[in-house]
Amino acid sequence: MPIDAAGALGAAPQVREIAWDHKDVQLYHLGIGAGRPATDPGELRYTLESRLHVLPSFATVAGGGAPGVIRALSVPGVDVDLAHVLHGGQRLRLHRPVPVRGRATAAARVVAAYDKGTAAVLVLRTEITDADGPLWTDEAEVYVRGEGGWGGERGPSGRPSPPPAEPADHVAERVLREDQALLYRLSGDWNPLHADPEFAARAGFERPVLHGLCTYGATLKTVVDTLLDGDVTRVRAYRTRFAGVVYPGETLRVRMWRPAGAERYGAESGEAGEAGEVRVAVSAVERDDAPVLADTVVRYG
C-alpha cells in the first residue's frame, strides 16, 4: 500500500524527553573517527572530558534512541519495509552551541511528503528545546523505494548538483576504520544494514555499509579542523545530500571550497572573525572517487 501522506502530515508531533552527558559525546566522537592520533591536542578536544567540545553533528544522536530516518517510519500512515528505506539528506540549524551535558524536549513531525512515482520522500523535522529555549532544529529526508504512486506533489528534484568546476581550496583525506560502523551504531542507530551481511544483501549491497550520518559527522569534523581552527561553536548550520554509500575501511576524500568575500563579524567586541559558508564534496577514494556526499554546505560565524 502507498504511504498515507495525509495521515503522516496530519499526525501530532512525537514528543520525547532526551538527556546526554560527556560519555555520549565522547562515544559519538570516537564513532565518527576522532582520537587519531590519540594524544594530539586537536583530537583531545573531542575525546578528553576535561577539554571536551561538542561537534554540532552530535545533535543527530543526542539522547539516544532511533535516528530521525527511523523515527519517521513510526508516524501514522507510514508502514514500510526497512530494507526499502534510504537516508536521502540531512539538515541541521544551531540556535546555540550544543552543551556537553543537557536535558531537553524533542518534538518531531513529518513536514513534507513527496510522491516520486516509484518512491516516496518524507521529511521529518525535529525541534530541540531546553529550559533556556531552542537549541537546534534538524531535518531528515527519508527515501522509501516502491511507496509512491498516490498522486501527490513530486517536490524538489532529488538529483545532486555537481561540485564546483574550479579546483578545491582545501582537500583532506580521512581513513575509516574497518569497524567504524560497529562503533558508530553504539550511539543509537541499530539498523542491521550497517552490521548484518545477510540484511545488507537483501537491501542490495555487497556488504554492510557505513551509516550516512557517520560520514556526515566525519565530514563536519574535517571542515571544522581544517578551516575553523577546531572551533565547533562557529558552526551555524550544516546540510548534505547522501549521494552514495561508504563501506567501512574506505578513505573519504573531502574537498572544500571557501567562497571569496567572507563577511566580518564581532568587530565591536574586538574579537572579529569571518562569517560565511564552505561548500563541500565527499567521495570514496578506493572506488575512483565515487560521490558519497553532495550539495553539502557548512555555514559558520
C-alpha positions as CSV (number, residue, x, y, z in Angstrom):
1,M,0.0,0.0,0.0
2,P,1.2,3.5,-0.8
3,I,2.1,5.8,2.1
4,D,-0.9,7.7,3.6
5,A,0.6,11.1,3.1
6,A,-2.4,12.9,4.6
7,G,-2.2,10.8,7.7
8,A,1.5,11.3,8.1
9,L,1.3,15.1,7.6
10,G,-1.7,15.4,9.9
11,A,-0.2,13.4,12.8
12,A,0.5,15.1,16.1
13,P,4.2,15.7,16.9
14,Q,6.1,12.9,18.5
15,V,7.4,14.4,21.8
16,R,10.1,12.8,24.0
17,E,12.5,13.9,26.7
18,I,16.1,13.4,26.0
19,A,19.3,13.7,28.0
20,W,23.0,13.3,27.3
21,D,26.4,13.7,29.1
22,H,30.1,13.7,28.3
23,K,30.2,9.9,27.8
24,D,27.6,10.1,25.0
25,V,29.6,12.9,23.3
26,Q,32.9,11.0,23.6
27,L,31.4,7.8,22.2
28,Y,29.9,9.7,19.3
29,H,33.2,11.4,18.5
30,L,35.0,8.1,18.5
31,G,32.3,6.7,16.3
32,I,33.0,9.2,13.6
33,G,36.7,8.7,13.7
34,A,38.1,11.2,16.3
35,G,41.0,10.3,18.5
36,R,43.7,9.6,15.9
37,P,46.4,10.3,16.9
38,A,45.2,9.7,20.5
39,T,47.5,12.3,22.1
40,D,47.1,15.0,19.5
41,P,45.8,18.2,21.3
42,G,43.4,18.8,18.5
43,E,41.9,15.3,19.0
44,L,41.8,15.6,22.8
45,R,39.1,18.3,22.3
46,Y,36.9,15.5,21.1
47,T,37.9,12.7,23.4
48,L,39.1,14.0,26.8
49,E,36.3,15.1,29.2
50,S,38.4,17.9,30.8
51,R,38.8,19.6,27.3
52,L,35.6,18.4,25.7
53,H,33.9,20.4,22.9
54,V,30.8,19.1,21.2
55,L,30.8,18.7,17.4
56,P,27.4,20.1,16.3
57,S,26.5,16.9,14.3
58,F,26.2,15.2,17.7
59,A,22.7,16.6,17.6
60,T,21.7,13.8,15.3
61,V,22.2,11.2,18.1
62,A,21.7,13.3,21.3
63,G,19.5,11.4,23.8
64,G,20.0,8.1,22.0
65,G,17.1,6.2,20.5
66,A,16.4,5.7,16.8
67,P,17.7,8.4,14.4
68,G,15.2,10.6,12.5
69,V,15.3,8.4,9.4
70,I,13.9,5.5,11.5
71,R,11.6,7.6,13.7
72,A,9.9,8.8,10.5
73,L,8.8,5.2,9.9
74,S,6.7,5.1,13.1
75,V,4.5,8.0,12.1
76,P,0.8,7.2,11.5
77,G,0.3,6.4,7.8
78,V,3.8,5.1,7.3
79,D,4.2,1.3,7.4
80,V,7.1,0.2,5.2
81,D,9.8,-2.4,4.9
82,L,13.1,-1.1,6.5
83,A,15.1,-2.8,3.7
84,H,13.4,-0.3,1.2
85,V,14.5,2.8,3.2
86,L,17.4,5.1,2.3
87,H,18.5,8.3,4.0
88,G,18.3,11.0,1.4
89,G,19.6,14.0,3.2
90,Q,20.1,15.8,6.5
91,R,19.9,19.4,7.6
92,L,20.9,21.0,10.9
93,R,20.5,24.5,12.2
94,L,22.1,25.5,15.5
95,H,20.4,28.1,17.7
96,R,23.1,27.8,20.4
97,P,26.2,25.7,20.8
98,V,25.4,22.1,21.9
99,P,26.3,21.7,25.6
100,V,28.5,18.8,26.9
101,R,25.5,17.6,29.0
102,G,21.9,18.5,28.8
103,R,18.2,17.7,29.1
104,A,15.7,18.8,26.5
105,T,12.4,18.2,24.8
106,A,12.4,16.8,21.2
107,A,9.3,17.3,19.1
108,A,9.3,15.6,15.7
109,R,6.8,15.6,12.9
110,V,6.6,15.0,9.2
111,V,6.5,18.3,7.4
112,A,6.6,17.1,3.8
113,A,5.7,14.0,1.8
114,Y,6.6,13.8,-1.8
115,D,5.4,11.3,-4.4
116,K,8.2,10.4,-6.8
117,G,6.1,7.8,-8.6
118,T,8.2,4.8,-7.9
119,A,9.2,6.1,-4.4
120,A,8.2,8.4,-1.6
121,V,10.2,11.0,0.2
122,L,9.3,12.1,3.8
123,V,10.9,15.0,5.6
124,L,10.9,14.6,9.4
125,R,11.7,17.9,11.3
126,T,12.8,17.7,15.0
127,E,12.8,20.8,17.2
128,I,15.0,20.5,20.3
129,T,14.3,22.9,23.2
130,D,15.7,23.1,26.7
131,A,14.9,25.3,29.7
132,D,16.7,28.2,28.1
133,G,14.8,28.0,24.8
134,P,15.5,26.5,21.3
135,L,18.8,24.5,21.0
136,W,18.7,23.1,17.4
137,T,16.5,22.1,14.6
138,D,17.2,19.1,12.3
139,E,15.5,17.6,9.3
140,A,15.9,14.0,8.0
141,E,14.9,13.3,4.4
142,V,13.8,9.7,4.1
143,Y,13.6,8.0,0.7
144,V,11.3,4.9,0.5
145,R,11.5,2.7,-2.6
146,G,8.3,1.4,-4.0
147,E,6.0,3.6,-1.9
148,G,5.0,6.4,-4.3
149,G,2.0,6.5,-6.6
150,W,-0.7,8.2,-4.6
151,G,-0.8,11.2,-6.9
152,G,0.9,13.7,-4.5
153,E,3.3,16.6,-5.1
154,R,6.6,15.5,-6.6
155,G,8.6,18.0,-4.6
156,P,12.1,19.3,-5.4
157,S,14.5,17.4,-7.7
158,G,16.4,14.6,-6.0
159,R,19.4,14.8,-8.3
160,P,22.5,16.0,-6.6
161,S,24.2,19.1,-8.1
162,P,27.7,18.7,-9.4
163,P,30.5,20.2,-7.3
164,P,32.1,23.5,-8.3
165,A,34.2,23.3,-11.5
166,E,37.2,25.1,-10.1
167,P,39.8,23.2,-8.0
168,A,39.0,22.9,-4.3
169,D,40.7,25.3,-1.9
170,H,41.4,22.5,0.5
171,V,41.5,18.7,0.2
172,A,41.7,16.3,3.1
173,E,41.6,12.5,3.3
174,R,40.2,10.5,6.2
175,V,40.8,6.8,6.5
176,L,37.8,5.0,8.1
177,R,38.3,2.0,10.5
178,E,37.1,-1.4,9.4
179,D,34.9,-1.5,12.5
180,Q,33.7,2.1,12.1
181,A,30.0,1.2,11.6
182,L,30.1,-1.2,14.6
183,L,31.4,1.6,16.8
184,Y,29.1,4.3,15.4
185,R,25.9,2.2,15.9
186,L,26.6,2.2,19.7
187,S,25.3,5.8,19.6
188,G,21.8,4.5,18.8
189,D,21.3,3.5,15.1
190,W,20.9,-0.2,15.3
191,N,19.8,-0.7,11.7
192,P,21.1,-4.1,10.7
193,L,22.1,-2.7,7.3
194,H,25.3,-1.5,8.9
195,A,26.3,-4.7,10.6
196,D,24.5,-7.8,9.2
197,P,25.8,-9.1,5.9
198,E,22.6,-11.0,5.1
199,F,20.4,-8.0,5.7
200,A,22.7,-5.8,3.6
201,A,22.5,-8.3,0.8
202,R,18.7,-8.2,1.0
203,A,18.8,-4.5,0.7
204,G,21.0,-4.8,-2.5
205,F,24.5,-4.1,-1.0
206,E,27.6,-6.3,-1.3
207,R,28.3,-5.9,2.4
208,P,27.2,-3.8,5.4
209,V,27.5,-0.1,4.6
210,L,28.6,2.8,6.9
211,H,25.8,5.0,8.4
212,G,25.3,8.1,6.3
213,L,25.2,10.1,9.5
214,C,28.7,8.8,10.4
215,T,30.1,10.2,7.1
216,Y,28.1,13.4,7.8
217,G,29.8,13.7,11.2
218,A,33.3,12.8,9.9
219,T,32.9,15.4,7.2
220,L,31.9,18.2,9.5
221,K,34.8,17.4,11.8
222,T,37.1,17.7,8.8
223,V,35.8,21.1,7.9
224,V,35.9,22.4,11.5
225,D,39.5,21.1,12.0
226,T,40.7,22.3,8.6
227,L,39.1,25.7,8.2
228,L,37.6,26.8,11.6
229,D,40.7,26.2,13.8
230,G,38.8,23.4,15.5
231,D,36.2,25.8,17.0
232,V,33.0,23.8,16.9
233,T,31.0,26.8,18.3
234,R,31.4,28.7,15.0
235,V,29.1,26.2,13.1
236,R,25.7,27.8,12.4
237,A,24.1,25.3,10.0
238,Y,25.1,22.2,8.1
239,R,23.3,20.3,5.3
240,T,24.0,17.5,2.9
241,R,22.5,15.1,0.4
242,F,23.6,11.4,0.5
243,A,24.8,10.6,-3.0
244,G,26.3,7.1,-2.5
245,V,27.3,4.6,0.0
246,V,30.6,4.3,2.0
247,Y,32.0,1.0,3.2
248,P,33.9,0.7,6.5
249,G,37.6,0.8,5.9
250,E,37.5,3.1,2.9
251,T,39.1,6.5,2.6
252,L,37.0,9.7,2.4
253,R,38.3,12.5,0.2
254,V,36.8,15.8,1.4
255,R,37.1,18.7,-1.0
256,M,36.3,22.2,0.4
257,W,35.6,25.4,-1.4
258,R,35.5,28.7,0.6
259,P,33.8,31.4,-1.5
260,A,35.6,34.8,-1.6
261,G,34.3,37.7,0.3
262,A,33.5,36.2,3.6
263,E,31.9,38.8,5.9
264,R,33.5,40.0,9.1
265,Y,31.7,39.7,12.5
266,G,32.3,40.7,16.1
267,A,34.4,43.8,15.3
268,E,32.7,45.8,18.0
269,S,33.8,43.3,20.7
270,G,37.4,43.2,19.5
271,E,37.1,39.5,18.5
272,A,36.4,39.9,14.8
273,G,36.4,36.9,12.6
274,E,34.9,35.7,9.4
275,A,31.3,34.6,8.7
276,G,30.4,32.7,5.6
277,E,30.0,29.2,4.2
278,V,32.0,26.3,2.9
279,R,30.9,24.1,0.1
280,V,32.0,20.5,0.4
281,A,32.0,17.4,-1.8
282,V,33.0,14.0,-0.4
283,S,34.0,10.9,-2.3
284,A,35.3,7.4,-1.7
285,V,39.0,7.2,-2.8
286,E,39.2,3.5,-3.4
287,R,36.2,3.5,-5.8
288,D,37.6,6.1,-8.3
289,D,36.2,9.0,-6.2
290,A,32.6,7.7,-6.2
291,P,30.5,10.6,-4.8
292,V,29.1,9.9,-1.3
293,L,28.0,13.4,-0.1
294,A,26.8,16.1,-2.4
295,D,25.1,19.6,-2.1
296,T,27.0,19.9,1.2
297,V,27.3,23.3,2.9
298,V,28.6,24.3,6.3
299,R,27.6,27.8,7.4
300,Y,29.7,29.4,10.1
301,G,30.1,32.6,12.1
